[in-house]
């Protein structure tokens, strides 16, 4: 399970870098900030400070908060 989770995180890391760069350039600066936080959290996972399951919940929370903020701004 840990190995599968770590592989998913590595794939997700590559995807997030590309996605956040596009979002940061095209739409809004906060996506770039989220990408930086995401990379910092991945470094903590790599060094064993943060567990992968905790990182996944952190990822969900950050994107839920950012999505809610964007939706409220659009209204």
Backbone torsions as a table, in degrees:
resi	resn	phi	psi	omega
1	UNK	NA	-44.7	180.0
2	UNK	-62.8	-41.4	-179.8
3	UNK	-64.5	-43.0	178.4
4	UNK	-63.7	-42.5	178.8
5	UNK	-62.2	-43.5	179.7
6	UNK	-64.7	-38.3	176.9
7	UNK	-64.8	-41.3	177.7
8	UNK	-63.3	-38.7	179.1
9	UNK	-65.9	-37.6	178.4
10	UNK	-66.0	-42.5	177.1
11	UNK	-64.9	-43.6	-180.0
12	UNK	-63.0	-35.6	179.4
13	UNK	-62.0	-46.3	179.5
14	UNK	-63.7	-43.0	-179.5
15	UNK	-65.2	-41.9	-177.1
16	UNK	-66.1	-36.8	178.7
17	UNK	-61.4	-44.9	179.2
18	UNK	-67.2	-46.6	-178.0
19	UNK	-62.6	-45.3	-177.5
20	UNK	-68.6	-32.9	176.4
21	UNK	-64.2	-43.9	178.5
22	UNK	-64.3	-46.9	179.4
23	UNK	-63.3	-41.0	-178.7
24	UNK	-63.9	-37.5	-179.9
25	UNK	-77.3	-45.1	-171.2
26	UNK	-83.7	-40.9	-167.9
27	UNK	-114.5	-62.5	-171.0
28	UNK	-150.0	145.1	178.5
29	UNK	-64.7	-34.5	-177.4
30	UNK	-56.1	-27.7	178.8
31	UNK	-64.5	-33.0	177.2
32	UNK	-66.8	-39.7	178.2
33	UNK	-63.7	-42.5	178.6
34	UNK	-61.9	-39.2	178.1
35	UNK	-61.8	-41.3	178.6
36	UNK	-64.1	-41.9	177.3
37	UNK	-64.7	-38.7	179.0
38	UNK	-61.6	-45.5	178.8
39	UNK	-64.3	-39.3	178.0
40	UNK	-62.8	-42.8	179.0
41	UNK	-65.1	-38.4	178.0
42	UNK	-64.6	-35.6	176.2
43	UNK	-64.5	-38.5	177.2
44	UNK	-64.8	-37.3	176.6
45	UNK	-65.6	-44.4	-179.6
46	UNK	-60.9	-33.5	-178.7
47	UNK	-91.3	1.8	176.2
48	UNK	82.0	7.2	179.4
49	UNK	-76.2	-37.4	-178.1
50	UNK	-117.5	134.5	178.9
51	UNK	-80.4	148.6	-179.8
52	UNK	-55.3	-39.5	-179.6
53	UNK	-66.5	-36.1	176.3
54	UNK	-66.6	-37.5	179.8
55	UNK	-64.7	-39.8	179.8
56	UNK	-62.9	-42.6	177.8
57	UNK	-65.9	-37.8	176.9
58	UNK	-63.1	-43.0	178.3
59	UNK	-59.7	-47.2	179.2
60	UNK	-62.5	-43.9	-178.7
61	UNK	-62.8	-45.6	-178.3
62	UNK	-63.1	-45.6	-178.2
63	UNK	-72.0	-31.3	174.2
64	UNK	-65.8	-44.5	179.3
65	UNK	-63.7	-45.4	179.8
66	UNK	-65.3	-41.4	177.9
67	UNK	-64.4	-39.9	177.9
68	UNK	-64.8	-40.3	178.8
69	UNK	-64.5	-43.2	178.3
70	UNK	-63.9	-42.0	179.7
71	UNK	-64.6	-41.8	178.8
72	UNK	-65.9	-36.7	178.9
73	UNK	-66.5	-38.6	-179.3
74	UNK	-69.5	-30.2	178.8
75	UNK	-72.0	NA	NA
